[in-house]
Every structure is written in structure tokens, then in C-alpha cells.
Amino acid sequence: MLYENGLSIFYDRVLEISSQLGEAVVNQFVEEGRVCPRALRNFLFTVTAIDNLDHNPTATTTQSSFHGTSISVFQHPTTENPGELREPLSVSESKTRKVPELPESYTNVKKYKL
């Protein structure tokens, strides 16, 4: 309806743009071998904090619980070393409407013994 009234682009075009961006992010992961936010800079001292999120209520009216992981990334730029911007995403002009699958090495994490 928005497209028909000149207020938006065609929905198929939205799907194409979404899949192009998804494909670019997957390709960048494959090239760099890492997944990290675009705002992070190269060659900076970087610290991560990882913690579990658990919500397992014991009330009799509770209907669900939650478990997840929180990851925070901190960078420490200085005047002498502001870091280096990462290469921009390279977006193709494909007409596909489906985001490609991530590599198995990203979606299946090996279990390590400590």
C-alpha cells in the first residue's frame, strides 16, 4: 500500500537489499575469519566481556525461563592511535531474495575440554 501511494519502494526491492547486505556480511566473515560489529576499528587494544544471562523463576505462576549469553566489546582509541577504519562492505547487485547460510564453522561451535 505504501508503494502504491509513492511512500516506499516495492517490497521485492526491500527483500533484495536485505539479502544483498546479508550476503555481503557473510562474505566478509568468510574473508576475515571473524564476526564483529562494523563500528570496530582495526589495530586497537580491544577487550571483551562475556557473561551468561539466566532467568529461571521459581514462582508458581511462571511460564518460561531464559538462558543467553551477553558479549560486550570495548576498544581503547588514543590520540596517537585512533585505529584504522575497516574496509566498507562490498554489496553485489544480485537479484536474490534469500540471505545465504553462514559457514558451518560459525553455526556449529566445537566443544572444548578445559
N, C-alpha and C positions, 0 to 999 in steps of 0.2 A: 504494500500500500504506500509506503514512504517513497519507493522508487517511482511508482506511477504518478505521484504528485511532485516529482522533481526534488525531493528532500534527501535522497540517499542514492547510493549506487545499487546496481542489481545484485540480489543475494548470491547468485552464482559467482559474481566477481569477488564478493566478500570471502566466499569459500576458497577461491583461487589464491587470493592474497594470503589468507591464513595458512594454506598448505605450502605456499612458496616460502613463507617465513619459517614454518616448521622444518621444511626441507633444508633451509639454509643453516638452521641451528644444529640439526643432526649432522650435516656435512662438516660444520665447524668442529663439532665434538669428535668426529672421526679423524679430522686433520690434526687437532691439538691433543687428542687423547685425554681430555678433561672437560668437565662441565662446570662452568662458573658464570655468574652474572656478567652481563655486558659492561656494567659500570666499573668492574675491577680493572686495574691497570697492571701492566707488566713491570717487573723489576722493582717491586716494592716489598718491604717487610710486611708479611701478611700472617695473621693469627686467626685460627678458627676455634669456636667453642661449640661442642656438641653435647646435647643433653636429651634424655628421654622425657616424654610427656605422658603421664599416666593419670587417668581419671577412672577410678573403679569404685564408684559409690556403693555403700552397703545399705542404703535406705530401702525400705520395703517397696517404695513407690518408684524406684529407679528402673528404667527400662533399657539402658545401654551403658556401655563403658567405652573408653577411648584409649588408644595407645599410639604414640607417634614419636617422631624424632625432630628436634629443633636444631638447626645449624645456623650459626651466626659467623659472618666473616668480617674481619676488621683489617683495614690497611692503614699504614702509618706514613703518609707522604710528608716530606720536609721541603723547605725552600730549596735546598740543594738537590733533592731528589724527588720531584713531583710524580715520578713514574712515567711510564710510556703508554699512550693510548693503544688499545688493541685494534687490530685490523677490522674495518667495518664488515658486516655480513654481506656476502655475495649472493644476491637474490636472483634466481633464474626466472625466465618468463614462461615456465611450464604452465599448461592448462589443466593440470591435475587438481582434483578437489579433495585429495586424501593425503594426510601427513604421513611420511614414511615411518617405518618402525625404527626404533633405536637399536643399535647393535646388541647382541646377546650379552656381551661383556658389561654393558651398562644396566640391563634389566635383570640379570641374574648375578647376584653377588656371591662369591665363593665364601664358604665358611672356614675361618681360620682358627687354629688352636693356639692358645697363648702359652 
